[in-house]
Amino acid sequence: MQELKLERLLCPMPVIKTQNKLRSMKSGEILKVICTDPGTMHDIPAWCRVNGYSIVKASKENDGKFEFIIEVK
């Protein structure tokens, strides 16, 4: 599993950086994305749905960060 830490970045940067990383990955690979922008709870899953990526997990962690586990299809 690869990890992308995007703390302190505001929209649209978390989505753009997630998009760039996912497009460089191969089918079946998993990406863990960690963000602090609350808008990512909507934006990243929406972008994944439109672009054919699978959200395995989307959650707000106890430390206030937002975590996404995304599978490349």
VMD Tcl script that draws the C-alpha trace (Angstrom):
set ca {
  {0.00 0.00 0.00}
  {1.30 3.42 -0.95}
  {0.59 6.44 1.24}
  {-0.04 10.07 0.31}
  {0.07 12.59 3.17}
  {-1.77 15.80 2.30}
  {-2.15 17.46 5.68}
  {-2.63 21.25 5.68}
  {-3.52 21.37 1.97}
  {-6.83 22.96 1.01}
  {-9.08 22.15 -1.93}
  {-8.48 21.64 -4.74}
  {-4.91 20.48 -3.97}
  {-5.77 17.21 -2.14}
  {-7.91 16.09 -5.07}
  {-5.31 17.12 -7.66}
  {-2.46 15.36 -5.84}
  {-4.61 12.25 -5.28}
  {-5.56 12.24 -8.98}
  {-1.93 12.54 -10.09}
  {-0.79 9.74 -7.78}
  {-3.62 7.35 -8.74}
  {-3.00 7.86 -12.45}
  {0.61 6.73 -11.97}
  {-0.45 3.49 -10.23}
  {-1.35 0.09 -11.68}
  {-4.61 -1.85 -11.47}
  {-5.04 -3.57 -8.11}
  {-2.72 -1.23 -6.21}
  {-3.97 0.49 -3.06}
  {-3.44 4.12 -2.03}
  {-3.92 5.49 1.48}
  {-4.59 9.24 1.48}
  {-4.46 11.34 4.67}
  {-5.94 14.86 4.63}
  {-6.98 17.59 7.06}
  {-9.37 19.54 4.79}
  {-12.98 18.57 5.72}
  {-14.07 19.15 2.11}
  {-12.14 16.07 1.06}
  {-14.78 13.82 2.67}
  {-17.02 14.76 -0.25}
  {-14.55 15.68 -2.98}
  {-12.22 12.66 -3.03}
  {-14.99 9.99 -3.05}
  {-16.89 11.96 -5.71}
  {-13.80 12.22 -7.91}
  {-13.12 8.49 -7.46}
  {-16.69 7.55 -8.46}
  {-16.58 9.67 -11.61}
  {-13.16 8.31 -12.61}
  {-13.67 4.61 -11.85}
  {-11.61 4.21 -8.69}
  {-12.94 2.24 -5.73}
  {-13.15 3.79 -2.25}
  {-12.44 0.95 0.18}
  {-12.59 3.23 3.23}
  {-13.37 6.89 3.91}
  {-13.29 7.98 7.54}
  {-12.58 10.76 10.00}
  {-9.95 9.57 12.46}
  {-9.73 10.40 16.17}
  {-6.90 12.86 15.49}
  {-9.22 14.89 13.22}
  {-7.59 13.77 9.99}
  {-9.50 12.25 7.10}
  {-8.32 8.92 5.75}
  {-9.14 7.30 2.42}
  {-8.19 3.86 1.16}
  {-8.53 3.77 -2.63}
  {-8.11 0.82 -4.98}
  {-7.00 1.33 -8.55}
  {-9.29 -0.59 -10.95}
}
mol new
graphics top color blue
foreach p $ca { graphics top sphere $p radius 0.5 }
foreach p [lrange $ca 0 end-1] q [lrange $ca 1 end] { graphics top cylinder $p $q radius 0.2 }
display resetview
